[in-house]
Amino acid sequence: MNQDRIDWKADSAAALEEARRDGKLVVVHFYVEGRPACKAMEEETLRNAGVVRLSRERFVNVKADVEKRADLHRSVVGGRGGLATCVLDPTGDVVSALPGFAGAEEYVRFLERATKGYAALKGVREAARPEDPVLLEKLGVHT
């Protein structure tokens, strides 16, 4: 395992299981082979030391070719566009999405906002009473 690179996984189901076990969120990075923007993001953003460190410490990371994983792209992004990065909670719900190219600073801000936003959402979900299905549905908790 190279510490200078993000440890990308191909199996999204296994990544969600790992996230549940380790209490992490999942980053799913979608790309299209041969596209200049995808190549630039790979070289400039996803190899940035700060991005690598944050990604390895706080997230389970999945890299998915849009053309090979159209099913996952449709379910997470809605099938629009190609290059995108999404943060999922351990149940597979989308916490945040970043369409298109992002530089390293913007990408780090995206990951930090997703983490903070999820912490607040998780707190609200945990405070909700399980016997209140209407409130749980509004919070995206499916019973």
N, C-alpha and C positions, 0 to 999 in steps of 0.2 A: 504494500500500500504506500503510494507516494504522498508524503505530507505536503508537497507543493501543489497538489491538484485536488480538486473536489472528488470525493469517492462516489462516482455516479453508479446508480443501480439501474437495471433495465426492467425489473419486475416490480410494478407498482403495487400489487397486492402484498408482496413481501415487505415492501417499504412501509406500507400502512401498518402492517403487523409490528415491524420494528419500531415505528413511531409510537404505537400504543404501549409497547413494552418499555421503551426508554423515555416516554413523556416528552416527545419532540413533535414538531410539525414537519410536514413533507413539502419539499420544493419539487415541482415538476417543471422542467425546462423543455419546451417544445422547440424543435428546429426543423428546417427543411434543408436537406443535403444540397450543397452547391450554391446556396443563396449567399450573396455577398454580406448582407446584414447579419446572417447567422454566423458566418465565418468571422466577421469582425467582433461580434459579441463573444464568441468562443475565445478568440485571441486576446482581446483587450479587457473584457470584463470578467469572464469566468476563470481567468488565470491570474487575476489581480490578487496579491497577497492578502489584502483585507477581506475580499470576497471569499477567498478560499478558507481563511481562518474562521470567519463567521459561519459559513456554510457547513464546515466540518464539525464545529462545536455545537451548533444549535438545531441543525436540521438533518433529516434523512433526505437525500437528493436523488431524484430520478431524472434521467435524460431520455427523451422520447422523440424519435423521428416521426413527424406528422404523417408522412405517407405510409409508414409501417404501423403506426398506432393511431389511425384515424378514429377508432372507437373511443380511446382514451381522450383524444383531443376534443371530440364532439361532446363527451360527457363533462369535461372540465372547462373547456373554453367555449363550447357551443358550436364548434366547427368553423368559426370565422377566423380568417387570417391564417398565419403559419407560425411565425416566431412569436412566442409568448412564454411567460413564466408565471406559474400559479403557486400559491401556498395553500396547502390543504391541512385540515385538522386530522387527527388520527382516524376519524370515521369516514374521511373522504370528502367532507364538505369543503367548499372553496372559502377560504378566509380572505384572500386578496389575489388580484390578477394584475399583471403588468404586460400589456400588449407591446409587441415590437422590440426594438433595440433599446438597451439602457446601458449607459456608461457605468463604471465601477461605483462612483459615488451615489448615483441614482439607484443602482441595484442594492447597495447596502442600506440606503434609506428605506427602500421598498421592504426589505426583509425585516428591518427594525420596526417599521410601522405595522407590518403584519403580526409580528410577535406581540407588540403592545396591544394591538386591537384584539387579538385572540385572547390575551390574558383577561381583558375586560369582559369580553363575551363569555368566556369560561366562568368567570365569577358570577355573572348574571344567570347563566344556566344552572350553576350549582345552587344558587339562592332560590331558584324557582321550585315551587312545591310540585312533586311528582303527580299529585292528584289533580293538578290543574292542566289538562291536556291542551286547552286553548292557548295558554301562555307558553307552554312548551313548543307548540307548533309555531307560534310567532318567533320563537328563538331558534327555530330550525332543528329542534330535537324531535325526532320521529319515534313515536311510541308504538 
